[in-house]
C-alpha cells in the first residue's frame, strides 16, 4: 500500500492507495499532520512507499519521521515525470499542478486535457494529445475573492460562500455573492470555450475543494473528480518505483 500526503495552503490530505484503488482519505490540520500520519500507519501497517507534495509548510519533525519510516518520494520539478514539460519556467511550476497533469496522463492518455483545480486559487493546466504540457492560467479562488472585496474596501462585509438565486443582486450581500460566484462560473465556462475553439476534442476535468459546488452550476461538459490530485500523486509514486 502507498501513503499519499498532499500539504496544501490551508490543510493537508492523507490517503492510502492499494495499487490504483483509493482505500482511505482524510483531511487534517497541517499542524496536526504527524499525529494523523502515525495513526494511519498503524491502521494500515504501512512500511514501504510514500510520496509527499507540499505547497504549504511541513515541519522538520514530520519530514524526518517520513524519511526514516518510508522509501519517501518528495515531489519537485526534478522528479521523473510521465510527460514532456514545455513550461517556460519549469522550476516555478507548482507541484500540485504537476500532480494533476500526471493524473490526466494516466487516466486520459493521448487526449487533449484541460484540468481546472478550484481551490485557494483556480488553476488551469493543459496537456495535449502528444503528451506535452503547455501551461495554463492562475486566478483567485472563491474564498480569495470574498476576502479581497472585504479587505480592499472600506465598507463591504466578509461573507461566507453562498450560491445566489439570481444574477441580479438586490442587496449588498446578494450583489457580492452574484459577483463572486457568477464571476467564477463565467470565467470557467469562458476558458473552457476558448480551449474548445482550438481543441474541439477537449476533455475537461474539474477538481479541488470547490469542485462539487461549481460542477452543479457550470454549463460546460466536465468530469468532476475531487480525488484527482491524490490519484496523480499515487501514479507518480508508482511511475518512479517501476
Phi, psi and omega in degrees: 000150182249136174263126182244129181232123178239109180262112182263194181288330186241338181201179180235146175248135174245138179216153175236128177244139168251105192059242181260006185261125176283120182249345180203143176208141175209160175248133183229155170294137181302323181291341185250013192292323182298316179302318181288323177300314181297320177299314181294320178304312182294318182297320185251006179053052184275128183219353190250265191263141176212153175223144177232134173241125186224110170263344174263195182260136174234133187284161185296327180296317179294315180297319179297317178300316181294318181293326181280336186262327188236163161280092192268131173254121177257114185292130176209180178291347178273348182297141176293121187242152184272029177209164178270121184266109180258013176300136185294332178233073186302331181290340181262358180291124182301138182292335174295323179291323176301314181297321179295318179295322179296322177298321180292324178298318181289315189268336181226060181296146178061030177239153167277118187233131172250120180254125180246119180251107183263088180232224177305313167249163171255117180249147177238126180228133184238130173234134186270176184292348176268012178067034179248124176275122185259334182132208182172229183203160176226130177221167181295140176283177184299308182297324179297325180290318176300314182294323179294318179298321179285314186286334184258008177230168182273330192235353182281134182282159173270117185249154170281148182301136179207132178281120183287155179279340185210151181290335179271111177282131183255007175209172178300316181298311182290333176293320177295313179301317179297314181298317182286304188291310179293329176298316178294316181299315180293325177298312182295312179300320179295318178295316179300315180296323179294319177292322181292334176296329180263328182232091186295334181264036186288135170257131183243128178246133175243127180218183180102172186298332181258010184296318183298315180296314185288324185299331180284342185255339186287145176274335183290151176278118185222164168256119177264126182214105183287345182257012189300319181293317178298320178295324177294318178297318178297321179295319177300317180297316179292320181299322181271355177264340184273000000 
